[in-house]
């Protein structure tokens, strides 16, 4: 990866990511469509088709898993705080402390949200139109 092509925000985030997750260094790529940004795609332990996606597109840190994503790096939040918040979410995902609940209607996704792992049974009891995705295992509603 050519670090000299990254914008200032992405360079800072890259340094923080490499310090926190050195095992992901080989997964870091620059974005052809968004000059100055990088992205990381980390395959889930349960399936290489399910990934944790991290990017610095538009000078904000975006973390996505399943059909959920969240943005960090607003103008009123210092960059280091944005990274800390994103890292907290990443760590909670890969440690199965939080899961992604996806809601479907007639087979079409209409909403997704982060839930605590203790809420799994409650969400699964909502029925077949709910899918809960964890880092190590996914569950379908009953």
Secondary structure as the mmCIF struct_conf table of DSSP 4:
data_model
#
loop_
_struct_conf.conf_type_id
_struct_conf.id
_struct_conf.beg_label_comp_id
_struct_conf.beg_label_asym_id
_struct_conf.beg_label_seq_id
_struct_conf.end_label_comp_id
_struct_conf.end_label_asym_id
_struct_conf.end_label_seq_id
HELX_RH_3T_P HELX_RH_3T_P1 UNK A 3 UNK A 5
BEND BEND1 UNK A 6 UNK A 6
HELX_RH_AL_P HELX_RH_AL_P1 UNK A 8 UNK A 20
HELX_RH_3T_P HELX_RH_3T_P2 UNK A 22 UNK A 27
STRN STRN1 UNK A 28 UNK A 30
BEND BEND2 UNK A 32 UNK A 34
TURN_TY1_P TURN_TY1_P1 UNK A 35 UNK A 36
STRN STRN2 UNK A 38 UNK A 43
BEND BEND3 UNK A 45 UNK A 46
TURN_TY1_P TURN_TY1_P2 UNK A 48 UNK A 49
BEND BEND4 UNK A 50 UNK A 50
STRN STRN3 UNK A 51 UNK A 55
HELX_RH_3T_P HELX_RH_3T_P3 UNK A 57 UNK A 59
BEND BEND5 UNK A 60 UNK A 60
STRN STRN4 UNK A 61 UNK A 65
TURN_TY1_P TURN_TY1_P3 UNK A 66 UNK A 67
STRN STRN5 UNK A 68 UNK A 72
TURN_TY1_P TURN_TY1_P4 UNK A 75 UNK A 76
BEND BEND6 UNK A 77 UNK A 77
HELX_RH_AL_P HELX_RH_AL_P2 UNK A 79 UNK A 94
TURN_TY1_P TURN_TY1_P5 UNK A 95 UNK A 96
BEND BEND7 UNK A 97 UNK A 97
STRN STRN6 UNK A 98 UNK A 105
TURN_TY1_P TURN_TY1_P6 UNK A 106 UNK A 107
STRN STRN7 UNK A 108 UNK A 116
HELX_RH_3T_P HELX_RH_3T_P4 UNK A 117 UNK A 119
HELX_RH_AL_P HELX_RH_AL_P3 UNK A 120 UNK A 124
TURN_TY1_P TURN_TY1_P7 UNK A 125 UNK A 126
TURN_TY1_P TURN_TY1_P8 UNK A 128 UNK A 129
STRN STRN8 UNK A 130 UNK A 133
BEND BEND8 UNK A 135 UNK A 136
STRN STRN9 UNK A 138 UNK A 140
#
